[in-house]
């Protein structure tokens, strides 16, 4: 383990943040049970943008990490769980650009506040503006968004997905994309065959 790399990376993370806690756990480059160790470190933010995904993705000012995930049996949880490990390597950031509020408003209005999967009109707080092309395939940080992009550009780049207490379609899409990246076989989220 390169102590300078670890110290340098830690210095780029916000003190007390979930990402710092998760990186501190993974910095030993050993496998860690997400259910047992991860939830103790960063509660529900362990896997999301505040933890694993945010570390892996990076930011405009910080590189990402090469992380591995597997399913394995945890003797403490007494069941198969997800495990994560940092390989010790960094990679270029592929962070998304912030969607300016004016553009976000235009996207919501263009799609008439309907999520793409159920085609159901929803309140703004139950929608997430999602990229059609998965971030795992970008390979670099996303450039800033032009608030004046035309409707065709918006439709080719963004979609609306639901995020409410009953579920999160963005998570379904992400899991399908992750499987495709690992296996080379296109996923079938919600049984939809492409």
C-alpha positions in Angstrom: 0.0 0.0 0.0 1.3 3.4 -1.0 0.9 5.6 2.2 1.6 8.8 0.3 -1.2 8.0 -2.2 -3.6 7.2 0.7 -2.7 10.4 2.6 -3.0 12.5 -0.5 -6.4 11.1 -1.4 -7.7 11.5 2.1 -6.6 15.2 2.1 -8.9 15.7 -0.9 -12.0 14.5 0.9 -14.2 16.6 3.2 -13.4 16.0 6.9 -16.0 14.0 8.6 -17.7 13.1 5.3 -19.1 9.6 4.5 -16.6 9.4 1.6 -13.7 9.9 4.0 -15.1 7.3 6.3 -15.6 4.8 3.5 -12.2 5.4 2.0 -10.6 5.0 5.4 -12.2 1.6 5.6 -11.2 0.6 2.1 -7.7 2.0 2.2 -6.3 -1.2 3.5 -7.2 -2.8 0.1 -8.9 -5.8 1.7 -12.4 -7.0 1.1 -15.1 -5.5 3.4 -18.7 -6.6 3.9 -21.0 -3.8 2.8 -23.8 -4.9 5.1 -21.7 -5.3 8.3 -18.7 -3.0 8.0 -20.0 -0.5 5.5 -23.3 0.4 7.2 -21.4 0.9 10.5 -19.1 3.3 8.8 -21.5 5.4 6.7 -25.0 4.1 7.3 -27.2 4.2 4.2 -24.8 6.4 2.2 -22.1 3.7 2.0 -23.0 2.6 -1.5 -24.3 5.8 -3.0 -22.8 9.0 -4.2 -21.8 9.8 -0.6 -19.7 6.6 -0.5 -18.7 3.9 -3.0 -20.1 5.5 -6.1 -18.8 9.0 -5.3 -15.3 7.6 -4.6 -15.3 5.5 -7.7 -16.6 8.3 -9.9 -14.4 11.1 -8.6 -15.1 14.8 -9.0 -14.0 17.6 -11.3 -11.1 18.2 -9.0 -10.3 14.7 -7.7 -9.7 11.4 -9.5 -11.8 8.3 -9.0 -10.8 5.0 -7.4 -10.7 1.6 -9.0 -13.0 -0.4 -6.7 -14.2 -4.0 -7.0 -17.5 -5.5 -5.7 -18.4 -9.1 -5.2 -21.0 -11.2 -3.5 -19.6 -13.5 -0.8 -20.6 -15.2 2.4 -20.3 -13.1 5.6 -19.7 -15.0 8.7 -21.0 -12.2 10.9 -24.2 -11.5 8.8 -24.5 -15.3 8.3 -25.6 -14.8 4.7 -24.2 -13.8 1.2 -23.7 -10.1 1.1 -22.0 -7.5 -1.2 -18.3 -6.9 -0.5 -16.1 -4.0 -1.7 -12.3 -3.5 -2.1 -10.1 -0.8 -3.3 -7.4 -2.2 -5.7 -4.9 0.5 -4.8 -5.3 2.2 -8.2 -6.8 5.6 -9.1 -8.5 6.4 -12.4 -9.6 9.5 -14.2 -12.8 11.1 -12.9 -16.1 10.5 -14.7 -18.2 12.8 -12.6 -21.4 14.3 -13.8 -21.7 18.0 -14.3 -24.2 19.9 -12.2 -27.4 20.5 -14.1 -28.2 24.2 -13.8 -31.6 24.9 -12.3 -32.9 26.6 -15.5 -32.0 23.5 -17.5 -33.5 21.2 -14.9 -36.7 23.1 -15.1 -36.7 22.9 -18.9 -36.1 19.1 -18.8 -38.9 18.5 -16.3 -41.3 20.6 -18.4 -40.3 19.0 -21.7 -41.1 15.5 -20.3 -44.3 16.9 -18.6 -43.0 15.6 -15.2 -43.5 12.0 -16.4 -41.1 9.2 -15.5 -39.8 7.2 -18.5 -40.6 3.7 -17.1 -44.2 4.0 -15.8 -45.0 7.1 -18.0 -46.7 8.5 -14.9 -46.8 12.2 -14.0 -45.2 12.8 -10.7 -44.3 15.7 -8.4 -40.8 17.2 -8.8 -39.5 15.7 -5.6 -40.4 12.2 -6.8 -38.3 12.5 -10.0 -34.6 12.4 -10.8 -33.1 13.7 -14.0 -31.0 10.9 -15.2 -28.4 10.5 -18.0 -29.5 8.1 -20.7 -25.9 7.0 -21.3 -24.4 5.3 -18.1 -21.6 7.2 -16.4 -19.6 3.9 -16.1 -19.0 4.2 -19.9 -18.0 7.9 -20.0 -14.4 7.5 -19.2 -14.0 11.2 -18.2 -15.7 14.0 -16.3 -18.8 15.4 -18.0 -18.4 18.9 -19.5 -20.7 21.7 -18.2 -24.3 21.6 -19.6 -25.4 24.3 -22.0 -28.6 25.7 -20.4 -29.8 26.6 -23.9 -29.4 23.1 -25.4 -32.3 22.3 -27.8 -35.0 19.7 -27.2 -33.4 17.0 -29.3 -30.2 17.3 -27.3 -32.1 17.1 -24.0 -34.0 14.0 -25.2 -30.8 12.3 -26.4 -29.0 13.1 -23.1 -31.6 13.0 -20.3 -34.6 11.1 -19.0 -36.8 11.3 -15.9 -36.9 8.4 -13.5 -38.9 8.0 -10.3 -37.5 8.2 -6.8 -40.0 7.8 -4.1 -40.5 5.8 -0.9 -41.6 2.8 -3.0 -38.5 2.6 -5.0 -35.8 4.1 -7.2 -35.7 3.3 -10.9 -32.2 4.9 -11.2 -30.9 2.1 -8.9 -32.5 -0.5 -11.3 -30.8 1.1 -14.2 -27.5 1.3 -12.4 -27.5 -2.3 -11.5 -28.3 -3.3 -15.0 -25.5 -1.2 -16.4 -23.0 -2.6 -13.9 -23.9 -6.2 -14.9 -23.5 -5.2 -18.6 -20.1 -3.7 -17.9 -18.9 -6.9 -16.1 -20.4 -9.5 -18.4 -20.7 -7.7 -21.8 -24.4 -8.7 -21.9 -27.0 -6.0 -22.1 -29.3 -6.1 -19.1 -33.1 -6.4 -19.0 -34.2 -4.1 -16.2 -37.8 -4.8 -15.2 -37.9 -7.6 -17.8 -37.7 -5.1 -20.7 -35.9 -6.8 -23.7 -33.9 -4.4 -25.9 
